[in-house]
Amino acid sequence: MRQAIALFAKAAEPGRVKTRLTTRLSPEEAADFHTACVRDSWRKLGEMEGVERRLFADREWDDWSALAGRDRCRIQRPGDLGVRMHGALDDLHAEGFERAVIIGSDSPSLPVDYLQQALALLESEDDAVLGPTEDGGYYLVGCRGPRAAMFEGVRWSEETTLDETVIAFERAGYHVRLLPRWWDVDLPEDVDRLRGEPLGPAVKAWFEGRAPSR
Protein backbone atom coordinates (compact mmCIF):
# COMPACT_ATOMS: atom_id res chain seq x y z
CA MET A 1 0.00 0.00 0.00
CA ARG A 2 1.51 3.34 -1.05
CA GLN A 3 1.65 5.96 1.70
CA ALA A 4 2.57 9.63 1.62
CA ILE A 5 2.99 12.45 4.11
CA ALA A 6 2.80 16.00 2.80
CA LEU A 7 4.50 18.86 4.60
CA PHE A 8 2.60 22.15 4.27
CA ALA A 9 4.83 25.23 4.46
CA LYS A 10 4.76 28.90 3.62
CA ALA A 11 7.56 30.42 1.58
CA ALA A 12 10.17 31.59 4.07
CA GLU A 13 10.00 35.33 3.45
CA PRO A 14 10.52 37.83 6.30
CA GLY A 15 7.27 39.50 7.26
CA ARG A 16 5.13 36.65 5.85
CA VAL A 17 5.93 33.82 8.25
CA LYS A 18 5.83 33.47 12.03
CA THR A 19 4.60 37.05 12.38
CA ARG A 20 3.37 36.42 15.94
CA LEU A 21 6.98 35.84 16.97
CA THR A 22 8.03 39.33 15.90
CA THR A 23 7.15 40.83 19.28
CA ARG A 24 10.48 39.28 20.30
CA LEU A 25 12.24 38.36 17.05
CA SER A 26 13.02 40.39 13.97
CA PRO A 27 11.14 39.37 10.79
CA GLU A 28 14.41 37.90 9.51
CA GLU A 29 14.95 35.86 12.69
CA ALA A 30 11.36 34.62 12.54
CA ALA A 31 11.81 33.60 8.89
CA ASP A 32 15.05 31.79 9.75
CA PHE A 33 13.25 29.97 12.56
CA HIS A 34 10.48 28.97 10.15
CA THR A 35 13.07 27.65 7.69
CA ALA A 36 14.69 25.59 10.46
CA CYS A 37 11.31 24.09 11.40
CA VAL A 38 10.60 23.19 7.77
CA ARG A 39 14.03 21.59 7.38
CA ASP A 40 13.71 19.47 10.52
CA SER A 41 10.14 18.45 9.72
CA TRP A 42 11.18 17.39 6.21
CA ARG A 43 14.17 15.48 7.60
CA LYS A 44 11.89 13.68 10.09
CA LEU A 45 9.64 12.47 7.28
CA GLY A 46 12.69 11.07 5.52
CA GLU A 47 13.39 8.83 8.51
CA MET A 48 10.14 6.90 8.00
CA GLU A 49 10.34 3.62 6.11
CA GLY A 50 7.75 2.85 3.46
CA VAL A 51 6.51 6.44 3.30
CA GLU A 52 6.98 8.92 0.48
CA ARG A 53 7.07 12.64 1.19
CA ARG A 54 5.95 15.76 -0.62
CA LEU A 55 6.47 19.46 0.14
CA PHE A 56 3.38 21.59 -0.58
CA ALA A 57 4.26 25.30 -0.44
CA ASP A 58 2.08 28.34 -0.95
CA ARG A 59 4.64 29.64 -3.47
CA GLU A 60 8.17 28.89 -4.60
CA TRP A 61 11.15 30.18 -2.63
CA ASP A 62 14.90 29.96 -3.05
CA ASP A 63 15.53 26.88 -0.92
CA TRP A 64 12.53 24.74 -1.58
CA SER A 65 13.77 22.60 -4.48
CA ALA A 66 17.22 22.31 -2.87
CA LEU A 67 15.53 21.09 0.31
CA ALA A 68 13.02 18.64 -1.11
CA GLY A 69 14.06 17.95 -4.70
CA ARG A 70 12.07 19.43 -7.57
CA ASP A 71 10.14 16.19 -8.16
CA ARG A 72 8.78 16.27 -4.59
CA CYS A 73 7.72 19.94 -4.58
CA ARG A 74 4.15 21.03 -5.21
CA ILE A 75 2.31 24.36 -5.13
CA GLN A 76 -0.83 24.49 -2.99
CA ARG A 77 -4.08 25.24 -4.78
CA PRO A 78 -5.52 28.72 -4.24
CA GLY A 79 -8.19 29.16 -1.58
CA ASP A 80 -8.60 28.92 2.16
CA LEU A 81 -6.83 26.26 4.21
CA GLY A 82 -9.59 23.72 3.68
CA VAL A 83 -9.45 24.13 -0.09
CA ARG A 84 -5.67 23.84 -0.05
CA MET A 85 -5.63 20.73 2.13
CA HIS A 86 -8.37 19.05 0.14
CA GLY A 87 -6.45 19.87 -3.05
CA ALA A 88 -3.26 18.33 -1.65
CA LEU A 89 -5.06 15.17 -0.54
CA ASP A 90 -6.70 14.98 -3.95
CA ASP A 91 -3.32 15.37 -5.68
CA LEU A 92 -1.78 12.63 -3.55
CA HIS A 93 -4.72 10.34 -4.22
CA ALA A 94 -4.30 10.98 -7.95
CA GLU A 95 -0.62 10.00 -7.63
CA GLY A 96 -1.74 6.60 -6.39
CA PHE A 97 -1.23 7.00 -2.66
CA GLU A 98 -3.80 4.95 -0.77
CA ARG A 99 -3.00 6.57 2.57
CA ALA A 100 -2.22 10.28 2.69
CA VAL A 101 -1.47 12.58 5.61
CA ILE A 102 -0.71 16.30 5.85
CA ILE A 103 1.29 17.98 8.59
CA GLY A 104 2.38 21.57 9.08
CA SER A 105 5.81 22.86 10.01
CA ASP A 106 4.69 24.42 13.31
CA SER A 107 5.36 21.29 15.42
CA PRO A 108 9.06 20.52 14.87
CA SER A 109 9.24 18.32 17.97
CA LEU A 110 6.29 16.13 16.93
CA PRO A 111 7.17 12.46 17.65
CA VAL A 112 7.63 10.26 14.58
CA ASP A 113 5.52 7.67 16.39
CA TYR A 114 2.46 9.93 16.00
CA LEU A 115 2.97 9.97 12.24
CA GLN A 116 3.23 6.20 12.15
CA GLN A 117 0.08 5.92 14.25
CA ALA A 118 -1.76 8.21 11.84
CA LEU A 119 -1.03 6.04 8.83
CA ALA A 120 -1.87 2.86 10.73
CA LEU A 121 -5.29 4.25 11.72
CA LEU A 122 -6.32 4.66 8.07
CA GLU A 123 -7.56 1.11 7.78
CA SER A 124 -10.55 1.62 5.47
CA GLU A 125 -11.93 4.07 2.92
CA ASP A 126 -14.18 5.53 5.61
CA ASP A 127 -11.36 6.38 8.01
CA ALA A 128 -9.93 9.83 8.61
CA VAL A 129 -7.40 10.91 11.22
CA LEU A 130 -6.76 14.20 13.04
CA GLY A 131 -4.00 15.22 15.43
CA PRO A 132 -5.38 17.76 17.93
CA THR A 133 -3.37 20.72 19.16
CA GLU A 134 -3.70 22.44 22.52
CA ASP A 135 -5.18 25.58 20.94
CA GLY A 136 -8.20 23.85 19.40
CA GLY A 137 -6.75 23.20 15.96
CA TYR A 138 -4.79 20.23 14.66
CA TYR A 139 -1.25 19.40 13.58
CA LEU A 140 -2.19 16.54 11.23
CA VAL A 141 -5.00 15.47 8.95
CA GLY A 142 -5.25 12.36 6.80
CA CYS A 143 -7.59 10.03 4.97
CA ARG A 144 -7.71 7.20 2.44
CA GLY A 145 -9.75 9.20 -0.09
CA PRO A 146 -10.64 12.91 -0.04
CA ARG A 147 -14.31 13.95 -0.18
CA ALA A 148 -15.69 17.21 -1.49
CA ALA A 149 -17.42 18.37 1.71
CA MET A 150 -14.78 17.24 4.21
CA PHE A 151 -13.87 20.78 5.32
CA GLU A 152 -17.24 22.41 4.69
CA GLY A 153 -18.22 24.97 7.33
CA VAL A 154 -14.89 24.88 9.19
CA ARG A 155 -13.60 28.19 10.54
CA TRP A 156 -9.83 28.35 10.61
CA SER A 157 -7.54 29.47 13.45
CA GLU A 158 -10.32 29.26 16.01
CA GLU A 159 -10.62 27.34 19.27
CA THR A 160 -13.41 25.35 17.61
CA THR A 161 -11.52 24.40 14.43
CA LEU A 162 -10.92 20.78 15.47
CA ASP A 163 -14.50 20.26 16.67
CA GLU A 164 -15.93 21.77 13.48
CA THR A 165 -13.66 19.57 11.36
CA VAL A 166 -14.79 16.45 13.21
CA ILE A 167 -18.42 17.42 12.53
CA ALA A 168 -17.67 18.10 8.85
CA PHE A 169 -15.83 14.79 8.48
CA GLU A 170 -18.66 12.85 10.08
CA ARG A 171 -21.17 14.56 7.76
CA ALA A 172 -18.97 13.50 4.84
CA GLY A 173 -19.19 9.89 6.01
CA TYR A 174 -15.82 9.46 7.69
CA HIS A 175 -15.08 7.51 10.84
CA VAL A 176 -12.79 9.99 12.61
CA ARG A 177 -9.77 8.76 14.58
CA LEU A 178 -7.91 11.11 16.94
CA LEU A 179 -4.20 11.02 17.73
CA PRO A 180 -2.63 12.16 21.02
CA ARG A 181 -2.68 15.91 21.58
CA TRP A 182 0.43 17.96 20.72
CA TRP A 183 1.30 21.65 20.39
CA ASP A 184 2.34 24.23 17.80
CA VAL A 185 5.04 26.87 18.04
CA ASP A 186 3.07 30.07 17.41
CA LEU A 187 4.04 32.51 20.18
CA PRO A 188 7.31 33.62 21.80
CA GLU A 189 6.59 31.52 24.89
CA ASP A 190 6.25 28.47 22.61
CA VAL A 191 9.80 29.10 21.39
CA ASP A 192 10.93 29.04 25.03
CA ARG A 193 9.05 25.78 25.55
CA LEU A 194 10.69 24.26 22.48
CA ARG A 195 14.12 24.63 24.08
CA GLY A 196 13.20 21.81 26.44
CA GLU A 197 12.17 19.39 23.68
CA PRO A 198 14.34 17.02 21.62
CA LEU A 199 15.52 19.22 18.75
CA GLY A 200 16.39 18.52 15.16
CA PRO A 201 19.71 19.82 13.84
CA ALA A 202 18.33 22.91 12.08
CA VAL A 203 16.31 24.21 15.04
CA LYS A 204 19.18 23.38 17.38
CA ALA A 205 21.56 25.38 15.18
CA TRP A 206 19.06 28.28 15.13
CA PHE A 207 18.97 28.39 18.93
CA GLU A 208 22.75 28.21 19.13
CA GLY A 209 23.34 30.91 16.53
CA ARG A 210 20.80 33.64 17.26
CA ALA A 211 21.44 36.69 19.39
CA PRO A 212 20.05 36.86 22.94
CA SER A 213 16.36 37.78 23.19
CA ARG A 214 15.63 41.49 23.35
VEXKE-227692 format. One record per residue: z, x, y of N, C-alpha, C, CB in turn. Coordinates in pm, whole numbers, plus 50000, padded with zeros to 5 digits. Glycine has a CB too. Layout:
<rs>
ZXYZXYZXYZXY
...
</rs>
This chain:
<rs>
500005008549881500005000050000500005008950124501234990450001
499025006950212498955015150334499965010150438497515014950394
500675019650498501705016550596501475024750721503105019150537
501785018650836501625025750963502785022351055500285022351030
503175032151135504115029951245503425034251373505465037651222
503415025251470502805028051600503905031051701501925016051648
503705041551777504605045051886503995040052016504875060451891
504705030952084504275026052215504845035252323504745011252238
503995039352418504465048352523503645046352649504385062952478
504315047352762503625047652890503115061752919504545042853003
502035062652994501585075653042502675082053125500275074453124
502915094953099504075101753159503765106453300504495113753073
503755096953394503455100053533504705097553618502255091453585
505125107253699506305105253783506185092753869506525117553872
507255085153873507265072753950506825060553871506385074354068
506295062553749505855051353665506735049453543504425053453621
507475059953505508255059353382509725062453412507695069053276
510595056053336512035058353347512525057353492512385071953290
512045047253563512385046053705513865042853726511525035353770
514525036853627515945033753642516815046353632516375023653538
516225057253589516975069853584516945077353717516425078653474
516115072653810515905080353933517025078654035514605076553995
518075071054000519285071554083520015084854064520235059854047
519705091753954520305104853928519265115953915521135104153802
518105112553859517055122453836515935120853936516515121453693
515195131453960513975130254039512915123253954513475144254089
511875117354016510795111453937510175121353839509725106054028
510085133953878509515144153790510435146853670509265157153867
511745147553696512695149553586512665137653490514115151553641
512595125553546512545113653462511275113553376512615101053548
510145117653435508895118153360508965128753251507725120953453
509595140053280509755150553179510655145753065510335163353243
511695138153101512565132552997511785122852909513775125553060
510985114352972510155104852897509235112352802509325096152993
508585122852849507695130752765508445136452645507045141952845
509665141552668510465146952559510785136252455511755153052613
511115124152502511405113152409510175109452327511915100852486
509015109152391507775106052319507495116752214506585105052418
507655129452252507385140352159508305139752037507545153852229
509585137552060510525137151947510315124751861511955137651998
509985113551923509725101451845508485103251758509545089251937
507445109351815506215111851739506485121651623505095117551832
507255131951651507605141751548508375134951434508445153251608
509295125951469510095118951368509195110851275511115109651436
508195104251331507285096451247506535105451150506285088651334
506235117651193505525126951107506335131850989505075138551187
507645129750992508515133950883508535123750769509915136150934
507935112150789508005101450690506835102450592508005087750759
507145102550464506115103450362505475089850339506705108950230
504165089950317503465077550285503265068250402504175070450179
503435073350524503305065150644502355072050741504695062750711
501365064650788500485069850892501025065851028499035064750872
500655073451130501195070751264500065069651365502185081851306
500325061551467499385059551576500175059751708498585046151559
499555064951812500145064751946499365054852031500135079052010
500025044052072499425033852159499985035852300499725019352107
499155040252392499565042652530498945032352623499185056852573
499595030452738499055020852834497835026552908500125016852934
497695039652909496535046452964496545060852914496525045953121
495445067752930495405081752889496225090352986493945086852883
496785101352932497375111553018497085125252957498905109353037
497405135553031496955149052996497335153252855497495158953094
498575150052814499085155352688498835146652566500535157752701
498325134752584498425125352474497585129252354498025111752519
496355133952375495525137752260496005150852199494055138952302
496575159852284497135172252231498365169252145497515181852346
499125159152184500315155352109499965148851976501175145952191
499105138751980498895130251864497595132851789498925116051907
496625139451856495305140651795494465128751838495395141451641
493285131451887492435120751943492235109251846491095126251983
492125112051716491845101451619493035092151599491445107451487
494225096351643495415087851627495795080551756496585096151579
495085083151865495425077251994494685064152016495105087052107
495385054552072494795041552103495285037352242495185030851994
494475029152310494875023152436495355008852409493705023252539
496515005252465497014991752449496084981752517498434990552506
496004969852461495224959252524495904954652653495044947352426
495144949652748495764944852872496544931952850494694942552979
497604930252928498424918152916499884921652916498074910452790
500734911552896502164914052892502524920952761502964900852909
503804924052743504214931752626503864924652496505704934552632
504024911552493503684904152372502214905252336504064889852388
501354904152436499914905552413499594919652362499114902552543
500224929652422499954943352384500444946452243500594952952483
501624941352207502134943752073501324936151969503604939852063
500984923751998500144916351905498804923451886499924901951956
498214928451996496954935551987497064948051900496474939352124
498164955451915498354967451833498504963851686499564975351882
499304953751656499464949451517498134944651459500514938451507
497364937751541496054933051498495124944951470495434923851603
495154954951557494324966851537494714974151409494454976251656
496004975451384496454982251263496074974451139497964984351267
496194961251146495784952851034494294954451006496124938051062
493494955251113492054957051098491714970751038491344955351233
492574980651060492374993851000492724994150852493225004151074
493294983250802493614982650660495064985450626492774992050587
495934985550727497344987750700497994974550661498054993950822
498614974350545499234962050495500644960050550499274962150344
501274970850589502574970050657502444977750787503744975650568
502834971450897502694977851028503934975251112501434972751102
504404985851176505614985351258505334992151391506814992251185
505934986851498505854992951630507254996951675505194983151734
507355008951731508595012951798508255017651938509345024151717
509245017952025509085023852157509625037952158509795015352263
509525044452274510015058152286511385058852352509025066452366
512045047452371513315046952442514525049452353513465033752510
514315051452223515425053652129515185066552051515585041552031
515235078052119514875090652052515815094851941514805101552152
517035089051938517975092451832517975082251719519375093751889
517015073151717516935062951613516845069551475515715053751636
517715065751380517655071751246516345068451173518845067051163
515805078451106514585076351026514845065750920514125089550960
516055065050871516395055250767516105041050814517865056550728
516285038150943516005024650993514515021550984516495023251139
513685031651009512245029750997511835027250852511495042051052
512445034450761512155032350620512605018550574512825043250535
513775014350624514255000850592513274990250641515644998550653
512744992250762511844982450821510614980250733511414986850962
510014991050689508834989750604509184983350470508195003450581
510334986850414510734981350286510994966250293511984988450235
511424961450409511724947150425510464938450433512574944950548
509314944550456508074936850466507484934950326507044944050560
508134926250251507784924450111506644914550090508984920050034
506504904850180505474894550162504764891950294506094881550108
503704884050287502924880750407503724872650508501674873050369
504804866450463505614858250553506764865950618506174846350478
506894878650585508014886450638507684892850772508424897150537
508684893250859508614900750983509974907351003508244891451106
509984918551074511224926051091511414929551238511214938851005
512674928951283513044932451420514254941451417513314919751506
514274951251507515434960051522516134957051653515004974851516
517264950351651517934946251776518504958051854519044936451744
518484956751986519164966352072520394959752134518214971652183
521264967952189522524963052244522334954352367523424974552278
521174955752434520944948252558520224935052537520164956752653
520034930952412519404918052385517924918852355519614908952499
517364930752357515964932552320515844938052180515264941852419
514804945952155514664952152023513864965052033513984942551925
514214974351943513584987551940512434988251841514614998051905
512254977951759511234978151654510784964051624511774984851526
509514962651595508954950051547507894953251444508374941551664
507824945151338506804947551236506504935151155507254958651143
505364935351087504974924151003503884928750906504484912151088
503544920150811502444922950720501114918250776502704916350585
501134907750859499914902550920500244895551050499174892950824
499644899851162499964893651291499454879351301499384901851404
500184871051375499824856951395499764853951543500824847551324
498854845351580498514843151721499724839451807497464832451732
500624831151755501714825851837503024833551818501944811251804
502964845551762504214852251724505104855951842503894864551645
504524857951960505324861352078505284850352184504834874452139
504854838552145504694827652241506034823152297503984815852175
506134822552431507334817852497508424828152514507864806452423
508164840652477509194851152488509204856852629508934862452384
510364857652689510544864052819511024878252796511554856052910
510374887652863510614901752835511694907552926509324909652850
512394917652873513454924652947514574915352989512864931553070
514914906052903516014896852926517044898252814515494882252935
518254893552838519274893852734518924884852617520614889852792
518004875552639517614865952535516314869652465517484852252597
515754881352494514434884852440514424884852287514014898552491
515424890852224515474890852078515554876752023516664899152029
516494868652077516674855052026515404846852041517834848152098
514724848252155513484840752177512384845452083513024842152322
512364858452051511364863451957511624858151817511364878751956
512884857751776513214852151645512744837651636514744852951619
512974829851741512534815851742511014815051734513034808651870
510314823351812508854823351810508314827251673508294832751918
508924837351612508484841751479508694830751375509244854351437
509824824151382510084813451285509114801951304511534808451298
508774798751431507764788351456506404792451399507634785651608
506124805351402504844810351350504834811451199504544823951411
505964808451135506014808150989506544820750924504674805550937
507144829551002507694841850946509114839850895507664852951051
509464847450794510844849250751511324862050819510984849950593
512234860850914512614872150999513754880050935513024867351138
513554893150924514584902350876515064910750995514034911550760
516364913151002516944920951111517494934151058518044912951183
517204944851130517734958051102519094959851169516754968851149
519794970951141521024973751216520734975451365521694986451162
521714972251446521584973251591521544987951633522734965951661
520764990951738520725004351796520665002951947519495012451742
520345013552019520395013052165519245020952225521735018452217
518855016852346517805023452423518415032252531516855013052486
517655042152572518045050452687517305044952809517705065752663
518005037052889517415030753007518085035053137517475015852993
519395037953132520185040453251520775054553246521305030053264
521215059753362521805073153362522955074953263522295076453500
523785064753247524895065953152524395066753008525855054053168
523205061252981522615062552847522185076952820521415053152831
521735083852925521395098052910522645105952873520765103753040
523775102852938525035109352904525415106552758526165104552999
525235094352716525555090552578524675098152479525385075352559
523425100252516522485106952426522915121152394521095106952488
523625127452487524085141252463524905142352335524905146252581
525595131752299526445132052181525755128352052527585122952201
524455125852057523685121751939522935133851882522705110351975
522535133251754521625143451702520315143151781521355141151549
519895154651832518755155251922517565162151857519135162352051
516375156951890515165163951852514945175951942513965154551859
514015184651907513845197151982513405195252126512855205751913
512575185152154512085183352291513175178252383510905173652292
513945168252338515045163152421516135173752435515635150252360
516405181052329517385191852338516965202152442517575198652201
515685205952441515185215652538515265210052680513745219552506
515035196852696515135190652828516565191752880514695175852824
517555188652796518935189752839519295204152874519865184652730
518805213552798519135227552821518455233252946518755235852700
517315227452984516535233453091516665227153226515145233253054
517215214853235517265208053364518455212853448517335192953343
518315210653577519395214453669520575205153652518905214153815
521785209353694522945200553686522715187553760524175207553741
523335176853714523195163653778523665164253922523985152953700
522955156854008523355156354149524315144754170522125154954242
</rs>
